[in-house]
Amino acid sequence: KQQDSMRYHARDVALVRAKRLKIPVVLGSATPALESWHNATANLNAPQPNKYSLISLNQRAVTAAQLPNIECIDTTKVNLQQGLTPQLIAALKLRLVRKEQSLLFINRRGYSPVLLCSACHWIAPCMRCSSKLVVHLGQKRLRCHHCGHEQKIPNQCPSCGDADLHPTGHGTQRLEQTLAQLLPTARIVRVDRDSTSRKNALVEILDKVNNQEIDILVGTQMLAKGHDFPNLTLVGVIDTDNALHSPDFRASERLFAQLMQVAGRAGRADKAGQVIIQTQFPDHALFNALRRQDYVSYANALLLEREQVQFPPYVFTALLRAEANDFALVQKFLQYAFEQARGLSPDVLVYDPVRPQMERLKGMERGQLLLQAASRQALQRLLKTWVLQLRTEKLSAKIRWALDIDPLEF
């Protein structure tokens, strides 16, 4: 879904267009969005047909290819070597001997996500966003991955003056450096937004992979799906646990889909594939389902949770986002919007205005207001009147605001 500017979901646009043209749409995925899965399975045992028809593919595209073996390594019970488990290092060395390829997946570009002062625990912040600056050691710069702001890495802590500043955590650049130290003979390439910004850079890298000129790929979600590397037999997953604690209710759905997709890069031809996931929580329900490669049971479990707490797809939502240089203007506008919406329909639940997880973005102070209804018709009826009220409010000219229907994040 397009998250800014004109907000639309490509899937929904395709469905509307297909309906007008009276043609079918194929939504193909090993890990469908829960909304799509619900639309295809909610009434399987009922006389009323589902919105979608369900067609299951029970074998891989290459008949000889088998699903990879997935292993979760408990990082609390082993000694890590520069962030890597002995099992993963051994598996990488074995692939080098066999002249097979490996992929290490870490969904965080840069060298390190945090620059930390060991004396006072100062962390380099972005002055324009509610986020931390990411260390890009090769360029000796700190960058914000949200607004693009960048600055030099300081020689000493701006807070206490101590010179002991440490990059903390791993990104793709640091992982690439670590592998070069541990496996000096390996031909390693990094694939992320930074390394592929040059025209045709990604095409050149993929050609090298297919020509067996690369031993180890280090990459972000750019490599998670859509690529077929017949000689790639090992996938290692680094540092995914943060998503298990995210306040975003879709985080576990996204993580499961992402890991299923990246695991699918291993063993796509006639060679057996192996996936090693490093985690502190190997017995988590997500990893148990992942080991079984059981999307169906995990998706159904997540849907049951959402039904119990009344989250999409069991309710319909709209999110009013507002931003301005002065947060007082945002507060005033959202309070007006709240009071107007609250009196329009008893069938729509209007939540109090709150600040989003990213409170400030690109120098703008932000706030939001969520609406929820059991039926889309009730929500749309309210929105029709409400949007007119918001447009005629004088405050609307002093801030930027947008209405997001079926928001992916709130």
N, C-alpha and C positions, 0 to 999 in steps of 0.2 A: 504494500500500500504506500502511495505517495504521502509522506508525513508532513510536508510543508507546501507552501505555495497553494496550488489547486489540489485539495485532498480528494483522492479517489482511489479505489481498489481496482487494479487491472482485472482481477477475476470477475468482479461484479460488472464491470464495463463489458467484458466478453460475454457474460450471461445475458445482459440486456440486449446487446447487439445480436446475439444468436437467436434470441426470442423473436426479435423483429424480422430476422431473415428466415426464421423457421428452420434452423439448422442445429445439429447437436454440438455440444461443447465437451471436450475431453479434458478433465482436470486430472493430470497424471502426477502421482507422487508416491514415494515409499512412505512418506510421513505427512498425510494430509493435515491441513489446519483442522482444529477440533470442530469449528463451525461446519466445515465441509463433511467431516466424518459423521457429525450429528445429522446433517441433512440426508446422508446416504443410509444411515442405520437406525434412526429413531423409531421407525415403524415397520421393521422387518417382519415382525410377527402379527401385524395388524392389517385389517382389510384396506385401510387408507394408504395410498402409495406414498413413498418418500419423495422429497423434492428432487433428489438425485438418485440415479441408478448406480449400484455398486458392482464393479467388475474387478476381480482379484487376479493378479498374475502370480502364479505359484512356482515359477522358476526364473533364473537369471537369463539375461539375453544370450550369453554363451552357455550352451547346454552343459559343458564340462565344468563350468565354474561353480564352486561351492561357497556358501556363506562363510565369512571369516570367523575364526575363533576369537572371542572377545574376553580379555582378562583384565580385571581391575586390581591394581596393586595398592595396598594400604601404605601410604607414604609416612604414616606415624610409626611403622614397625620396621622400616629399613633406613639405612644410612644413605642419604642422597649425595650424589656427587655433582656439585654445581647445579642442583635442581633436578637431576635425572636419577631414576632408580637403577640399581645394578641390573635388574631384569631387562629394562629398556636398552641400556648400553650394550648388554650381551646380544640382544636381538639385532641391534644395529650392526654390530661387528659380524654376526652370522650372515646378514644380507650382503655385506661387503665381500665376504668370502665366496658366497654363491653368485656374486655379480647380479644381485637383484636390487630393486630400488625401495626406498623408504620415504615416508611422509611424516613429519612431525607437525602437529596442529596446535597452535596457540593463538587464540583469537584476540591478540593484543599486539599492535604494531609498536615500533619504537624499541629503545634499548631497555628502559625500565619505566613503569608507570608512576614512580614517585622518586623525588629527590629529597632525602631526609637528613636533617642535622642530628648527629648522634648525641650532641650535648643538650640541646633544648627541645628536640623533637619537632622543630619547625619543618613544614613541608611546603615546597614551592607551589604557590597558588596561581591560578589565572586571575588577573585583576578584572577581566571582563565577564567571566563565567563563574558559576559555583562548582568549579572542578579543579583538579590538580594538573600541573604541567607535566608532560611526559618527557623523559630524558631521551634525546637522540644523540648518542655519544659520538658517532662518526662525524656529525656536523658540529658537535660541541654546542648544541642548542637545546633549549627547553621549548616545547610546543604544546599548544592547546589543540586537542583533536576535535574540539567543538566549534571554536570560532576562528582558528588559524593563527592566533597570536603566537609570536615566538620571541625569544630573547636569549642572550648568552647565558651559559651556565656560570653562576657566580663563583668567585674564588673563595668566598667565606660566607657564613650564614648572615643574611641581612638582619636577623633578629638578635643574635647574641655575639656575632663576630667570630665564632669558632670556624676553623678551616676544615673540619672533619665532616664533609658532606658525602653521603653515600647514596648511589642509585639503589633502590630497593624494589625487589620483584623482577619478574622476567617479561620481556617482550620479544618479538621476532628477532630483532638485532642481537640481543644478548644471547638468545638460544643459538643463533647462527655462530656467534663467537665461541660459545661453549663447545659446540660440536667440532669446530675447527681445532680446538685445543685437545679434545679427547680422541678425535679420529683424524689425525693430520693428513692421511692419504685420501680421505673421502672428498669427492667433488660435491660441494654443497651450494645450493642456491636458495635465496630467500624470495618469497612471492607475497608481497603485500602492496598496499597503495603507494608506498614510498618507492619501492623498487620497480614498480611497473608504470610510473607516471610518464615515462618517455614513450613516444609513439612506437608501436609495434614491439615494445619490450616484452609484454606477456607472450605474444606469439613466438618470439625468439626463444624464450625460456621453455615453452611447451614443446617446441621443435627439438630442443636439446634433450629434453626428457624422453621424447619418443625415439630419438636417435641414440639412446643409451649413453649420453654424454654427462648425465647427472646421476649421482648416487643417492643423495638425500635432499628432499624438498623440505623447506621450513616455510610454513604459510599460515595465513588467516583463513577466514571463511571464503575467500576468493577461490580456494581449492576444495571446498567442502563438497561440491556437487557439480555435475556437468562435465567432468573430465574422465577419460578412460585411459589408464596407463597399464597395459597388459603385464609389464614386468614389475609392477609395484606390489609387493607382498606384505609390507609392514606399515601400519599406521600407529603412531604414538600420540597420545593426547595429553597435553600439559596444562595444568592449572585451570580447571573448569569449575572448581567448587564454589566460587563466588556467586555463580548463577543460582545455586541452591538456596541462597539466603537473600535473594533479591526481593524487594517489596512488590515488584511487578508480578501480577497473578499469572501472566503468560510465560514467565521466565522458565519454569520447568518444562513446559511444552516446547519452547524454542530450543532449550538445551538438548532435550531428547531427540528432536528432529535433526538438529545440527550434528550430534554425535552419530546418529544412525546414518546420516548422509556421508560424513567423513569416513566412517567405518566401511562404507560401501566402496571406497576407492581401493581397498585391499583385495587381492585375489580375484580380479575380474576376469582373468583368463583361466588357463588350466593349472595354474600354480596355487597352492594353498595360501590363504591370507591369514594374517594375525593382527589383532588390534590390542594394544596395551594402553590402558587408561590409568593415569596417576591420580589418586584421590585420597582424601582423608576419611571418606565415608563410603567404603566399598559395599556396605550392606544397605545403602539407601535404596528405596523402592525403584527409583529411576535406573540405577545401575543394575539392579536385579533383572528388570525388564529388558534392559539393553543387552545383557549377557545372553538372554534367551532370544534376542532380536524380536521381541514380542510387542509390536506397536499396538496391536488391537487391545490387549488387556490393559496396557498403560493408558491408552487414550480413553478407554471406558472408565477407568478409575478416576482420571482427571475430570471427565464429564460428570461423574457422580458427585465429586467434590464441588464442582461449580453449581450443580443443581441444588445442593444442600445450602449453599451460601447465596444463591441467586445471582450468579455471574453469567455473562454471555457464554453460550448461545441461548440461555434460558430466559434472559431479559434483553431489552434493547436499550442502547445508551447513546447519549450525545454529550459532547464535552465542549464547553465554552472556554476558550483560551484567550487571555488578555495580557498585554505587555505594554510597558511605558518606561520612560527614564525614571519617573517618580512612582514608587510603589503605592503611595497614598492615592493616586489617581486610579490605579488598578483596583485597589480595595473598594473605592467608592463606586466604580462602575460595576464590579461584580456583586456588591451588596444591592445595588439597584436591580441588577438582573435577577438576583435571588428573590427579592421581594415581589417582582413582577411575575416570575414563573410560578412561585408558590401559590398564587391565587388563581391560576388559569385552569388547573385540572386536578381533581382528586385521584386520577389514575396514574399520575406521573410523580415519582419521588424526586424531590429536589434536594441535593446535598448542599451543605454549607460550603462557601468558597474556601479554598485552601491553596497553599503554595505547592507547585509540583516538585518532584525530586530535584530537578535542575532549577533552582530558584531564580538564578540570573543567567542569561544567555546573550552573548554578544553585546554586553552592556545594558541590556534591557531587563527590568524587573518583571517577574511573571507571576500570574495567578490563574486559577481555573475553577470551573463550576461544573459538576456532573449531574446529569438528568438520567433517570432510569424508569422504564415502564415495562409492563408485562406484555404489551402488544405494540407493534410498530405503528399501527394506526393511531393509537392514543398519543404516542410521542410526536408523530408528524402533525397532528392537529394542534398540539401545544406550540410546536416550533413555528408553525405558520404565523400565528399571532405574535409570538414572543420576539421573533426576529424583526418584525416591523417596529415593535416597541424599542428594541435596542438601537435600530438604525436612526430613530427620531430623537433619541436621548442625546443631549448636548455633549456629554462626556465622551461619546463614541468617536467624536472628531479629534479628541486629544490623545487617544490611545490606539494601539493596533489590536484588533480582536478577530477571531475566526471561530466558526462552529465546525466541529469535527463529528460527523455521524459515524457510529460504530468505531470509536477510537481503539487503536491497538494498545495504547498505553494511557493510563490515568492514575 
